[in-house]
Amino acid sequence: MSRILFAGLFHETHSFVDETTGVEAFRRRDGAGIMARRGDLSQVDGFLGVAEREGWTVVPTLDWGATPSGTVEQAVFDAFWAELEPLARAALAEGLDGIYLGLHGAMVTTGMEDPEGALLARIRALPGAAALPLFGVHDQHATLTPEMCAHANGLVSYRNTPHTDAHEAAERAATLLARALKTGLVPQMVWRGTPIVVPPTGTGTADSPMRDLCALARRIEAEDPEILVINVIGGYSFGDSNHAGISFSAITQGEPARAEAALGKLGDLAWELRHKGIPPQGDADAVLARGLPNRPGPVLLVEPADNIGGGAPGDCTDILRAMLKHDVQGGGVILNDPEAVRALGAVAVGGRITLPLSGKGSRLDLGPVVLEVEKLSASDGAFTLEDRHSHMAGSQGLYISMGPCAVVRHRGITILLTSHKTAPFDLGQWRSQGINPEELRVIGVKAAVAHRQAYDKIMSETHTVTTRGPCSSDSRTFPYTRLRRPVFPLDLE
């Protein structure tokens, strides 16, 4: 019976927001908490399912993760390693057959631009770990680095954005580990970067360039049986890291030169299609000024600049202001505003109060909007994902908490106020508060791409619009200090 050590570290770091992320922001699970994730459809569960199938003895150590947010304090990584190292040393001394890591891949700390690479290097340096098969899974928005690939035998990326396949990708990585244990053939990784940084809006796999790059990756896998996996990584434009941007990796049992040539083809195609990775954006005022379509389903006003899944505060007010300006009837918007939720705690359902709403989380926003609102309901903010393949399931599992919530209305606009930033990736968010999103006429969506899995099935039309917020789709607005140069679109055409 094989003994496999599991550890998880999961954070997508926005380097250009004002906040830093401390240890209190992380959900921290140890042995029993990790094993309890069996069946929650997360990427951790994907590994545990294969472990169960293969009859492995899992050595669960630590699983730390947090919602996308500002630069992680170095003390977080140091504390993680301080807890993991003795557990890993003890497990290695008792005997291990392999190591599996559940990662995001886009963490940046105040002291490290590549903490995942450092983590892999430290694990490899432990006595008895150098030759062990080491596999893992990571997000398609990772900042994959040469050091990460140098210390791993097989890191597998999600293939879909929205990330409907996080569980499946984790299963794929664990299955490769099982294959290596059974055959004794341990693969290696080959990495290829590009001089291209695209925003999250350009990384949807239903659209070019990612659609074309993924199609080429699947053809390469089919043509060369020694290349086990080709990963296409869209990258994360909000991370200030040397290797931020589109990259590729191969997990191969063949000659590295063949894999390098295959990745070169992907790099050439990425350069050819680079402009398609920066899709155009519209104007919310212009959309609302021309009137709403006479067909079922809401109009979506998608604002990637306040993309909660990218680390934005989820409380910017431009879409709300546009709805107010055009007196939208049947509008809906979700805002993260714990202060407003607390103030509404003293108000009875049906009561009215004047409040400054949101506009507090980003210095780029115009500030709070003062409105008289009617309180419609209050709740603890807990809900179960409707879609078991939701983008959220991969990292958080099926059960989500928005923290204490309140629903209010101003004229024709319904506003869901949350206490915890909650990305709009599942319609259960609305329905848990007694709101049917199909019946809304206009919905403001604080996302870039990941909302599509939920919202595309109900919308009448969708518009990605430019607003104020820290997750701009224009990479030229960010003060990179570590990013390699020259790079498209900052320097190269």
Secondary structure, DSSP 4 states (H G I P E B T S, - for coil): --EEEEEEEE-BEETTSS-EE-GGGSEEE-HHHHHTTTTS-SHHHHHHHHHHHHT-EEEEEEEEE--SEEEEPHHHHHHHHHHHHHHHHHHHHH--SEEEEEE-SB--BSS-S-HHHHHHHHHHHSTTTTTS-EEEEE-TT----HHHHHT-SEEEE---SS-TTHHHHHHHHHHHHHHHHHH----EEEEEE-SB---GGG--TTSTTHHHHHHHHHHHHHH-TTEEEEEEE---TTS--TT-S-EEEEEESS-HHHHHHHHHHHHHHHHHTGGGGS---B-HHHHHHT---SSSSPEEEE-GGG-GGGT--S---HHHHHHHHTT-SSEEEEEE-HHHHHHHTTS-TT-EEEEEES--S-TTS---EEEEEEEEEEE--EEE-S-TT-TTHHHH-SEEE--SEEEEEETTEEEEEESS---S--THHHHTTT--GGG-SEEEE--SSTTHHHHTTT-SEEEEB--SSS--S-GGGS--SSS-SS-BTTT--
